[in-house]
């Protein structure tokens, strides 16, 4: 199970870098906003996987706070972006 979760961490890390590339090079502001939201979501999943591997429950609280901050940030940024 640990090998599968380690592979999931590596795969998510690789896709985060691809999303970061899309956030930098995106053709429109909407593409950049979606890419940043995807990076935030994948980061939350990474935190939760690490929490499961290490058997530490306080990482779940960290992931919830990160999710709330990411949500609020995406709302604020979307108000400035004209789609």
C-alpha positions in Angstrom: 0.0 0.0 0.0 2.9 2.3 0.8 4.3 1.8 -2.7 1.0 2.7 -4.3 0.7 5.9 -2.2 4.3 6.8 -3.0 3.6 6.4 -6.7 0.5 8.6 -6.2 2.6 11.3 -4.6 5.1 11.2 -7.4 2.4 11.3 -10.0 0.6 14.2 -8.3 3.9 16.1 -8.0 4.5 15.7 -11.7 1.0 16.9 -12.6 1.4 19.8 -10.3 4.5 20.9 -12.2 2.5 20.5 -15.5 -0.3 22.7 -14.0 2.3 25.3 -12.9 3.6 25.4 -16.5 0.0 26.0 -17.7 -0.4 28.7 -15.0 2.7 30.5 -16.3 2.1 30.0 -20.0 -1.7 29.9 -20.1 -3.3 31.7 -23.1 -5.9 33.4 -21.0 -6.4 34.6 -17.4 -9.2 32.0 -17.0 -6.8 29.2 -17.9 -4.3 30.5 -15.3 -7.0 30.7 -12.6 -8.1 27.1 -13.3 -4.5 25.9 -13.2 -3.9 27.6 -9.9 -7.1 26.0 -8.5 -6.0 22.6 -9.7 -2.6 23.0 -8.1 -4.3 23.9 -4.8 -6.6 20.9 -5.0 -3.7 18.5 -5.8 -1.7 20.0 -2.9 -4.5 19.2 -0.5 -4.6 15.6 -1.8 -0.8 15.4 -1.3 -1.1 16.6 2.3 -3.8 14.0 3.0 -1.8 11.2 1.5 1.2 12.1 3.6 -1.2 12.2 6.6 -2.3 8.7 5.8 1.2 7.4 5.4 2.6 9.0 8.6 -0.6 8.2 10.6 -0.8 11.8 11.8 -4.2 13.4 12.1 -3.1 17.0 12.5 -2.3 17.1 8.8 -6.0 16.8 8.1 -6.5 20.1 9.9 -3.8 21.6 7.8 -5.4 20.4 4.6 -8.8 21.8 5.7 -7.3 25.2 6.4 -5.4 25.1 3.1 -8.6 24.3 1.3 -10.4 27.2 2.9 -7.6 29.6 2.1 -7.5 28.3 -1.5 -11.2 28.7 -1.9 -11.2 32.3 -0.6 -8.2 33.1 -2.8 -9.9 31.8 -5.9 -13.0 33.8 -5.2 -11.0 37.0 -4.7 -8.9 36.4 -7.8 -11.9 35.6 -10.0 -13.4 38.9 -9.1 -10.4 40.7 -10.7 -10.3 38.4 -13.8 -12.7 39.3 -16.6 -13.6 36.0 -18.4 
